[in-house]
Amino acid sequence: MTGQRDRWAELTGGKAGEEYARRFARLAASGHDIHGEATFCDTLLEPAARVLDAGCGTGRIAIRLAELGHHCTGVDVDSSMLTVARREAPTQEWLLGDLSHLDALGLEPGFDLALAAGNVIPLLASGTGPAVVAHLAAALRRGGLLVTGMGLDAAHLPLPEPPMTITEFDDWCARAGLTLRQRYATWSGDPYEHGCGYAVSVHSRPTA
């Protein structure tokens, strides 16, 4: 572990799994599409792809991607979240672990796509972002994709101010050998413009 709590743990105490699941159940019951991230990722993937859901939470996205035919592994540091995921999809692979030490989990590399949605990157423990991005890049096959979604201002984050800029994030990716391929303002693919409060980014690992 890092020796320090990530920002998510500071906000929730690591006990938010059931309430988080109820929140999305309420959204689904009210008619909201809660599968935007999975739909977005599915359009980038060949059938039966390997997906690493980094910071998978209650498994909402990984479960949906599995329903679409992909092979998903979920990793999260919050055991209360994984309790829900394991209950909802007991046959899927759910791993308890700190993303800054992803290499300690013994994952077989070669994932087609690694996903860090739901403000995973801004909510990492301070100073661990570059290491997490490097571990995610190392988990990908050549030509594999890192897909992230994150708030860039206080209106899109459960924080008083963003802990990093999109430029800093792109620098972490570049240092990990990743290249920005696409960027959108929403999971629906709305165009990204400078100053947007949210960014959905697709970075790729070189093919050679």
C-alpha positions in Angstrom: 0.0 0.0 0.0 1.1 3.6 -0.3 1.1 4.4 3.4 -1.5 7.2 2.8 -5.2 7.1 2.1 -6.5 7.9 -1.3 -8.9 10.8 -1.6 -11.8 8.4 -2.1 -11.2 6.8 1.3 -10.8 10.2 2.9 -14.3 11.2 1.5 -16.1 7.9 2.3 -14.2 6.1 5.0 -14.2 3.1 2.7 -17.8 2.2 3.6 -19.8 3.6 0.7 -20.4 0.5 -1.4 -24.0 -0.1 -0.5 -25.1 3.5 -0.8 -23.2 3.8 -4.1 -25.0 0.8 -5.5 -28.4 2.2 -4.3 -27.6 5.5 -6.0 -27.2 3.9 -9.4 -30.2 1.7 -8.9 -32.3 4.8 -8.3 -30.9 6.4 -11.5 -31.7 3.2 -13.5 -35.2 3.0 -12.0 -35.8 6.7 -13.0 -35.0 5.9 -16.6 -31.4 7.2 -16.8 -28.9 5.2 -18.9 -26.3 4.1 -16.4 -24.2 2.2 -19.0 -22.6 5.1 -20.9 -19.1 4.2 -20.0 -19.5 0.5 -21.0 -21.2 1.5 -24.3 -18.3 3.9 -25.0 -15.7 1.2 -24.3 -17.5 -1.5 -26.3 -17.3 0.7 -29.4 -13.5 0.6 -29.1 -13.1 -3.1 -28.6 -13.1 -6.3 -30.7 -15.4 -9.1 -29.5 -14.3 -11.0 -26.4 -11.7 -8.4 -25.4 -9.8 -8.4 -22.2 -10.6 -5.4 -20.0 -9.1 -4.2 -16.8 -11.5 -2.0 -14.8 -9.2 -0.1 -12.5 -11.1 1.4 -9.6 -14.1 -0.8 -10.5 -16.2 0.2 -7.5 -19.3 -1.9 -7.3 -18.6 -3.4 -10.7 -21.3 -1.6 -12.7 -19.2 -1.1 -15.8 -17.3 -4.4 -15.7 -20.5 -6.3 -15.3 -22.1 -4.6 -18.3 -19.0 -5.2 -20.4 -19.1 -8.9 -19.5 -22.8 -9.0 -20.5 -21.5 -7.6 -23.9 -19.1 -10.5 -24.2 -15.9 -9.2 -22.9 -13.6 -10.7 -20.2 -13.3 -8.3 -17.3 -11.1 -8.0 -14.3 -12.0 -5.5 -11.6 -9.6 -4.0 -9.1 -10.5 -1.6 -6.3 -9.0 -0.6 -2.9 -12.4 -0.2 -1.3 -13.6 -3.6 0.1 -17.2 -2.3 0.6 -17.4 -1.7 -3.1 -16.1 -5.1 -4.0 -18.6 -6.7 -1.6 -21.3 -5.4 -3.9 -19.5 -6.4 -7.1 -18.9 -10.0 -5.8 -22.6 -10.3 -4.8 -23.8 -9.0 -8.2 -21.4 -11.0 -10.4 -19.8 -13.8 -8.3 -18.1 -15.5 -11.3 -16.2 -12.4 -12.4 -12.7 -11.7 -11.2 -12.6 -9.0 -8.5 -9.3 -8.1 -6.8 -8.7 -6.0 -3.7 -5.7 -3.8 -4.3 -4.0 -0.4 -4.5 -3.6 0.8 -8.0 -0.3 2.3 -7.2 0.9 -1.3 -6.5 -1.0 -2.9 -9.4 2.1 -4.9 -10.3 1.8 -6.8 -6.9 -1.5 -8.4 -7.9 0.1 -10.8 -10.3 -2.2 -9.8 -13.3 -1.3 -11.3 -16.6 -0.5 -8.4 -18.9 -1.9 -8.0 -22.4 -5.2 -6.3 -21.7 -6.9 -4.8 -24.7 -8.2 -1.9 -22.6 -7.7 -0.5 -19.2 -10.5 1.7 -17.8 -10.3 4.3 -15.0 -13.7 5.9 -14.9 -15.7 7.6 -12.1 -12.9 10.1 -11.2 -10.5 7.3 -10.3 -7.5 9.4 -11.3 -8.3 12.6 -9.4 -9.2 10.6 -6.3 -5.9 8.7 -6.1 -3.6 9.3 -3.1 -1.6 12.5 -3.6 1.6 11.9 -5.6 0.6 8.4 -6.9 -0.9 9.4 -10.2 2.2 8.9 -12.4 2.9 5.4 -10.9 -0.7 4.4 -11.4 -0.7 5.5 -15.1 2.6 3.7 -15.6 1.2 0.4 -14.1 -2.0 0.7 -16.3 0.1 1.2 -19.4 2.3 -1.8 -18.5 -0.8 -3.9 -18.2 -1.8 -3.2 -21.8 -0.9 -5.2 -24.9 0.8 -3.3 -27.7 -1.9 -1.1 -29.3 -4.0 -1.4 -26.2 -6.0 1.5 -24.9 -6.2 3.4 -21.6 -9.7 5.0 -21.2 -10.2 7.5 -18.5 -13.0 9.8 -17.4 -12.5 12.6 -14.9 -13.7 15.9 -13.6 -11.4 18.9 -14.2 -13.1 21.4 -11.9 -14.9 21.5 -8.6 -18.3 21.3 -10.3 -17.4 17.8 -11.6 -15.5 16.5 -8.6 -16.3 15.7 -5.0 -13.4 17.9 -4.1 -13.0 21.6 -3.4 -10.5 21.9 -6.3 -9.0 19.6 -8.9 -5.7 18.0 -7.7 -4.2 18.0 -11.2 -4.8 19.4 -14.6 -5.5 17.6 -17.9 -2.1 18.7 -19.1 -0.4 17.1 -16.1 -2.4 13.9 -16.8 -1.3 13.9 -20.4 2.3 14.3 -19.3 2.0 11.2 -17.0 0.6 9.3 -20.0 3.4 10.4 -22.2 6.0 9.4 -19.7 4.3 6.0 -19.6 4.7 5.7 -23.3 1.0 6.4 -24.2 -0.3 8.7 -26.9 -3.5 10.7 -26.8 -5.8 9.3 -29.5 -9.2 10.9 -28.7 -10.7 13.2 -26.1 -14.4 14.0 -25.5 -16.4 16.1 -23.0 -18.8 13.2 -22.2 -19.1 9.5 -22.5 -21.7 10.2 -25.2 -18.9 11.6 -27.4 -19.6 15.3 -27.2 -16.7 17.4 -28.5 -14.1 18.4 -26.0 -13.0 22.1 -25.9 -10.5 23.8 -23.7 -12.0 24.7 -20.4 -14.5 21.8 -20.3 -15.2 20.6 -16.8 -15.0 16.9 -17.7 -12.7 14.9 -20.0 -13.1 11.4 -21.4 -9.7 10.5 -22.8 -8.4 7.6 -25.0 -4.7 7.0 -24.9 -3.0 4.2 -26.8 0.1 2.1 -26.3 2.3 2.0 -29.4 1.9 -1.0 -31.7 5.7 -1.5 -32.0 
